């Protein structure tokens, strides 16, 4: 039985920043209903790859295909129009606005009739109702949908950003270091939230330096080094030390020697 076509695929992506080669013929595949993690050392090209897939950067060479059709994203707005939502490490939420306003940020609903068309009055009641529904579906606990985001904890703010991506993402969600700077309890909540996003039918691309989280969540793990994809492994076929060995370019003997070396 043949494998289905990837939902999102990239082939031979190249990106230069002056004399620096950030991507050197990088490939990527994402299939429906899966979480794919991207790992690599600093400078491996993870962030640049994600930015090209989300429209924040345009590759110098190579192609990106979405549902088999070649696409060219000239901005993140182009990617969003195609149903690709990204949760960045800095969250990009507006702390002074309430939760519902953040969910509909840039996509505000207007009231009907002349009030909406002429005065451009917002339909806050509908936005709050829909935002509450999104949070209920994802099982995100918050005190009040009308609460300002600046009064939320770090984990709850992350929940707002993820809920917004899940609400508007029609094809896939990209998450860049979603548990960075979170406590243990909040990290667990975000990890559970990522699973629920996947279980609702949205495949997820996950970038993380936290190897235990990667091996807990990911169906497949893409390992990058020096701007290229060097391997794709799964938690069932490879251990964390083996993934690190591939990521760093260490041989198995070198890795075993490093792990068993006695401290001075």
N, C-alpha and C positions, 0 to 999 in steps of 0.2 A: 504494500500500500504506500503510495507516494505521500510525501509530507506536504502539507498545505503551504501556499505561498506566504512569505512574511507579510505582516501588516505594515511594518516599516523596515526598510533596508537601505543601507548606504554602501557604496562601493568606491574604493580608491580615493577617499577624501584627502585632499592636500590643502594645508593652510600654512602660509608663511607670515611671519611678523618681522619684516626686514630680513636679516640673515638667519633668523631663528626659524626652524622648521617645527611647528607645533603638531601638525598632522602629516604623516608621511605615507599616504596610501592606506588610510584606515578604513576598515569595513565594520559593519554592524547589522544585526538582524534582531527583530522583535516580532514574536508571534502572538496571536490572540490569546488572551487568558493567562498570561504569564508575567512574572516579575523577573526582569533581567538586571543584574547588578553589574556596574562597571567599576573595576578596581585598577589601581596602578600607583606607582610611586609618584612623588611630586615631579611635575614636568612630563608625565607620561602621555598627556594629551586628553585626559578625561574631560576637563572643563571645556576645552576647545571643541571636542566632539559633540558634547551636549549643546553648546551654543550654536553649532552649525545645524543640529537637528531641530532646534527650537527657533531658528531664524535670527538669533542675535548676531551671528556671524555668517558670512557667505564664503563657502570654500573656493579656493583658487582652481581646484580641479576635482573631478569625481562627480558622482550623481547620488541623489536621494530619491527613493521611490516610496510612495504611500499607496497601499492597496494595488501595487503593480504599476501605478502611473508615476512617471517622472515628475517631480515637483521642484520648484526653486523658491525658497523662502527668502524674500528680501528684507523682512523684518519679523519680529515676534508676532506682530498682528497678522501677517500672512499665515503663520503656523497656527495661530488661534482660530483663524477662519476655517482651517482644515481640521479642527477638533483636537489640536495638540495643546495641552496646558502644562505650564511649568511652575513648580514651587521652588523658588530660589532660596539659597541659604539665608539671605537677609529678609525673607518672607514677603517683602513688598506690600505690607498692609499699611493702612492709614490709622495710626493709633487714636486720633481724635474722633474718628467716625465710629458709629456703632457697628455691631456685627453684621446686621443685614445690609447696611450701606457698603461694607467691605465686600460682602459676597457679590453684590451687584455693581461694584465699582467699574465704571466705564460701560456698563450695560444697564443703566438705571431704567426702571419702568415709569412711564408717564401716565398720569390719570387720563381718563377718557374725556371726550368732549372738548369744548373750547378751553377749559381750564388747563388741560394737558397740552393742547396744540398751541395755544397762544401764550399762556403764562408759563408753560412748561413745568407745571406742578408735578412733583413726584408722587407715585402711588406707593407710599410708605407701608400702608397696611398689607398690600399684596406682597411686597418685597419681604416684609417680616414673616408673613405666613409661609412663603416659599423657603426662606432661609431656615425657619424652624423645621420644615419638612426635611431639608437636606441634612440637618444636624441629627434629626431623629433616625433617618435611614442609616447614617454612618455611626450612630450610637455615641455621639460626642456630647459629653456632659458640660453644660454651661448654665450659669445662674439665670440669665435673661438674654433674649435675642436682641434687646434694645440697649444692652450694656456697651459702653465704649471699650474698644479693643485695648486701650492703654491700661485698663483696670484688670486685664486678664493675666493669668500666669503664662510662662513661656510655652508650656505644652498646649494650653488653650489657644494661644495665638497661632501656634503651628496648626492646630485643628481648624482654625478659621481659614488659613491659607490652603490647607488640603481640601476642605469642604468646598471652597470656591473652585479649585481645580476640578474636583469630581463633579461639581454641578455643571460646569461648562465644557469639560473635556468629552468630546464625542468619540475620539479615536484612542487616545492614550494620555497618560500623565507622566511627566518627568519630575523627579524629586532629587534635589541637590542637597546632600548632607542634611536630611530632615531631622536628625536627632542631635545635631551639634548644639552644645551649650545647654542641654537639658539634663535635669536630674534623673535618677533611676526610675522613679514612678512615672514621670512624664514621658520618658523614653519608651517605657513599656506601652503606654497609651498610644503613642504615635506608631509604634510597630504594629500594634493591633489594628490601628486605623488604616495603615497601608494594606494590610491583608483584606480588610473589608472593601477597600476601593477595588482591589483586584477581583474579589468575589462578586462584586456588583457588575463585573464585565469589562472593566477598564484595565488593560495591561499597563504595567508600570515599569519605567526605567529608573533605577535607583543608583545614585552615586554616593558612596560612603567609604570612609576610612576604617570603620568599625567592622573588623572581620567577623566576629561572632554574630553580629546583626546580619551581615551579608549572608552568612551560611545558614542562618535561621530563616530568612525571608525568601531568598532568591531561588527560582527554579533553574536558572542558568546564570553563570558568572563569566563575563567577558574580561579578560586580563589584557591590559595595555602596557606597552613599554616602548619608549622612544617614538611615540606618535603612531604606533601600529597596534593592531590586534594580534597578539601572539598566541592566544589560546582561548577556547571557550570550554569551561568545565562545569560540573554540577556538584552539589554537596554530596551526592551519592558516589561519585567517581573519584573525587579528590578531597584530601584533607586540607585544613587551613595551612599547615606548614608547607604542603606541596604547592598550594596556590601562591604562597609567599615566595617560594623558590622560583616559580615561573615568573612572578612579577618582578623579582630583583635580578633574574638571570643567573641565580646560583644553581650549581649542580646539586644533585641529591647528596653526594658525598660531602660537599662543602656545607650544605645545610645541616646535615647530621653532626658534623664536626662542631659547627657553631652552637648547636643546641645542647651538646653534651660536654662542651668545654667548661672546666671548673673555673669558678671565679677566683681571681688572685687574692 
